Amino acid sequence: MIQDYFKIAWKSMRTRKLRSWLTMIGIVISIAVIFILISLSLGLRETIDEQFKQLGSDKFFIQAKGQAGAPGSGGAVQLTLKDANVVEKVSGVKAILYYNAGNAKIESHKEIRYYLTVGVPTEQFDILVEISNLKLDEGRFFKQDDSGKIILGSQYKSGWFSKPIQSGDTILLNEKSFKVVGILKTVGNSFDDKNIYMTFEDSKNLYNSGDRIDFLGAQVNSGENVKDVAEKAKRKLMDYRNVNEKNIDFIVSTPEEVLSSFNTILNILTGFLVGIAAISLLVGGIGIMNTTYTSILERTKEIGTMKAIGARNSDILLIFLIESGLLGLVGGLIGVILGFGGAKIVEYIVVNYLGTNLIASTNPAIFIGCLGFSFLVGMVSGFIPSYQASRMKPVDALRYE
């Protein structure tokens, strides 16, 4: 019986092709937009989750609250090497990583660029390699007593300068000469791929930054609870800096806390954008309702005939509900196809032209959810006119002109 209802509904849609296509436009657009937003949002979430997995769950990070602007630009509050020493002595801390940063004038083959340099102690560079998932394309990492040496991101070898820079070349940073000892493989975004890494001492001398550090991270011992150790480090640092909970001037965070903040922001942003897309879905639903009303008016005598030969109210209701649901489903199917294509286009542009690692999610739940949602919207939109059609009296329907 249900199969017959679908056949009748499909036949009606094919008979009124132009009206059906015009009705589905709102659904197509809204489902396509919703698919793109959810796909990219989930893809971004998966990318961030993967990066935090690589980062590991055994680390916590400390930054000064007063830091503002670009890295290395300083601020009202700063962390120093003494703060790093306090954290290093906390029970449960296995190792620490700190660095300072600055913006340098970069000169190579008479070309000038400006970008970020990161100064890391050579004995801690292996921790940075692990945290940032850095891999060599050519050359080597730092040795213990390196001075005047730098390691460059992949962009210096492929595209940022007209003449590629290679391991063994010499470039100028703020008018000072540095030898390139290594080039890194791409890490997935153009920002990190333009970084310049140097030793902490070279960075201090280049920027005259003294004992200032712009980032402090700590790795805890195996078996230790990272939150407990982070809390102990926070208390020790508060005592050393003579601050309390009201005027604390630094932030301690774990990967889980940072990830939670990212997810909260993504949820708010995605919800807002999907809410905007839902407006066009509402317009599409109104179009389906209008089309169902028109279809009922055109087929009033047909309804009377079906009732006269034994069709029940529930039969009439289901026929028109299925028809409106199919309008939503077909519109949703086209919207999903367009949305999938749109998401992949955005992914291609972001990855290839913006240099950021973003993958559009192809989770089957997105496809099923969008199709089911569009079918439901169609049925809900067509319920009122369908219900009114089912309540028609056969005599009144047969007399309708």
Residue pairs with C-beta under 8 A, 6 or more apart in sequence:
2 318
5 315
5 318
5 319
5 322
6 322
6 326
8 319
8 323
9 319
9 320
9 322
9 323
9 326
10 326
12 295
12 299
12 323
13 20
13 323
13 326
13 327
13 330
14 20
16 291
16 295
19 291
19 294
20 291
20 327
20 330
22 287
23 284
23 287
23 288
23 290
23 291
23 327
23 331
24 284
24 287
24 327
24 328
24 330
24 331
24 334
25 284
25 287
25 331
26 280
26 281
26 283
26 284
26 285
26 286
26 287
26 331
27 281
27 284
27 285
27 287
27 288
27 327
27 328
27 331
27 332
27 335
27 374
27 377
27 378
28 284
28 331
28 332
28 334
28 335
28 338
29 280
29 284
29 335
30 277
30 278
30 279
30 280
30 281
30 283
30 284
30 335
31 281
31 331
31 332
31 334
31 335
31 336
31 339
31 370
31 373
31 374
32 334
32 335
32 336
32 338
32 339
32 342
33 277
33 280
33 339
34 274
34 277
34 278
34 281
34 335
34 339
34 370
34 373
35 335
35 336
35 338
35 339
35 340
35 342
35 343
35 366
35 370
36 339
36 342
36 343
36 346
36 360
37 270
37 273
37 274
37 277
38 270
38 274
38 361
38 366
38 369
38 370
39 339
39 340
39 343
39 360
39 361
39 362
39 366
40 343
40 346
40 347
40 358
40 360
40 361
41 266
41 269
41 270
41 361
42 361
42 363
42 366
43 343
43 347
43 358
43 359
43 360
43 361
44 266
44 358
45 262
45 263
45 266
46 359
46 361
47 357
47 358
47 359
48 259
48 262
49 259
51 133
52 255
52 258
52 259
54 133
55 131
55 255
56 130
56 131
56 219
56 255
57 226
57 254
57 255
57 256
58 94
58 219
58 220
58 222
58 224
58 226
59 131
59 217
59 218
59 219
59 220
59 226
59 254
59 255
60 217
60 218
60 220
60 226
60 229
60 230
60 233
60 252
60 253
60 254
60 255
61 215
61 216
61 217
61 218
61 252
61 253
61 254
61 258
62 79
62 83
62 87
62 216
62 217
62 218
62 233
62 237
62 250
62 251
62 252
62 253
63 79
63 214
63 215
63 216
63 250
63 251
64 75
64 77
64 78
64 79
64 249
64 250
64 251
65 77
65 248
65 249
65 250
65 251
66 75
66 76
66 77
66 78
66 249
67 73
67 74
67 75
67 77
67 78
67 214
68 75
69 75
70 103
70 116
71 101
71 102
71 103
71 116
71 214
72 100
72 101
72 102
72 103
72 116
72 117
72 207
72 209
72 214
73 103
74 212
77 249
77 250
78 212
78 213
79 98
79 212
79 213
79 214
79 216
79 250
80 210
80 211
80 212
80 213
81 98
81 211
81 213
82 211
82 240
83 213
83 216
83 237
83 240
83 241
83 250
84 96
84 98
84 213
84 216
86 233
86 236
86 237
86 240
87 93
87 96
87 216
87 218
87 233
87 236
87 237
88 96
88 218
89 236
90 218
90 229
90 232
90 233
90 236
91 229
91 232
92 220
92 221
92 224
92 228
92 229
92 232
93 218
93 219
93 220
93 221
93 229
93 233
94 218
94 219
94 220
94 221
94 222
95 124
95 127
95 218
95 219
96 124
96 216
96 217
96 218
96 219
97 120
97 124
97 127
97 128
97 131
97 215
97 216
97 217
97 218
97 219
98 120
98 121
98 124
98 200
98 213
98 215
98 216
98 217
99 118
99 119
99 120
99 121
99 128
99 200
99 203
99 213
99 214
99 215
100 118
100 119
100 200
100 203
100 204
100 207
100 209
100 212
100 213
100 214
101 116
101 117
101 118
101 119
101 203
101 214
101 215
102 116
102 117
102 119
102 203
102 206
102 207
102 209
103 114
103 115
103 116
103 117
104 114
104 115
104 116
104 117
104 173
104 174
104 196
104 206
105 112
105 114
105 172
105 173
105 174
105 175
106 112
106 113
106 114
106 115
106 171
106 172
106 173
106 196
107 171
107 172
107 173
107 175
108 156
108 161
108 163
108 165
108 169
108 171
108 172
109 161
109 162
109 163
111 161
111 162
111 163
113 160
113 161
115 194
115 195
115 196
116 194
116 195
116 196
117 150
117 173
117 195
117 196
117 197
117 198
117 203
117 206
118 195
118 196
118 197
118 198
118 203
119 197
119 198
119 199
119 200
119 201
119 202
119 203
119 204
119 206
120 128
120 142
120 197
120 198
120 199
120 200
121 199
121 200
122 142
122 143
122 144
122 145
122 146
122 199
122 200
123 144
125 141
125 142
125 197
126 141
127 217
127 219
128 134
128 197
129 141
131 217
132 187
132 192
133 187
134 184
134 187
135 184
135 185
136 182
136 183
136 184
136 185
137 154
137 157
137 183
137 184
137 185
138 157
138 166
138 167
138 182
138 183
139 151
139 167
139 168
139 180
139 181
139 182
139 183
140 181
140 182
141 151
141 182
142 149
142 151
142 181
142 197
142 199
146 181
146 199
147 199
147 201
147 202
148 177
148 178
148 179
148 202
149 178
149 179
149 180
149 181
149 198
149 199
149 202
150 171
150 173
150 178
150 179
150 180
150 181
150 196
150 197
150 198
150 202
151 180
151 181
151 182
151 183
151 184
151 196
151 197
151 198
152 165
152 180
152 182
152 183
152 184
152 195
152 196
152 197
153 183
153 184
153 186
153 187
153 192
153 193
153 194
153 195
153 196
154 183
154 184
154 185
154 186
154 187
154 193
155 190
155 193
155 194
155 355
156 164
156 165
156 180
156 183
156 194
157 164
157 165
157 166
157 183
158 164
160 194
165 171
165 180
165 183
166 180
166 183
167 180
167 181
167 182
167 183
168 179
168 180
168 181
169 179
169 180
170 177
170 178
170 179
170 180
171 177
171 178
171 180
172 178
173 196
173 198
173 206
174 206
174 207
176 206
178 198
178 202
184 193
186 193
187 193
187 357
188 356
188 357
189 355
189 356
189 357
190 354
190 355
190 356
191 355
191 356
193 355
198 206
203 209
204 210
204 211
218 229
218 230
218 233
220 226
220 229
226 254
227 254
230 252
230 253
230 254
231 252
233 252
234 252
237 250
237 252
238 244
238 248
241 249
241 250
243 249
281 377
284 328
284 331
284 377
284 381
285 328
285 377
285 378
285 380
285 381
286 381
288 324
288 327
288 328
288 377
288 378
288 381
288 382
289 324
289 381
289 382
289 384
289 385
291 324
291 327
292 320
292 323
292 324
292 381
292 382
292 385
292 386
293 385
295 320
295 323
296 303
296 320
296 385
296 386
296 388
296 389
300 392
300 397
300 400
301 397
301 398
301 400
303 316
303 389
303 392
303 397
304 392
304 394
304 395
304 396
304 397
304 398
304 399
304 400
305 398
306 315
306 316
307 316
307 392
307 394
307 397
308 394
308 398
313 390
313 391
314 390
316 386
316 389
316 390
316 392
317 386
317 387
317 389
317 390
319 386
320 382
320 385
320 386
320 389
320 390
321 379
321 382
321 383
321 386
322 379
323 382
324 378
324 379
324 381
324 382
324 383
324 385
324 386
325 375
325 376
325 378
325 379
325 382
326 375
326 378
327 378
327 382
328 374
328 375
328 376
328 377
328 378
328 379
328 381
329 371
329 374
329 375
329 378
331 374
331 378
332 370
332 371
332 373
332 374
332 375
333 371
333 374
335 370
335 374
336 367
336 370
336 371
339 370
340 360
340 362
340 367
343 360
344 360
346 358
346 360
347 358
347 359
347 360
350 356
350 358
351 357
351 358
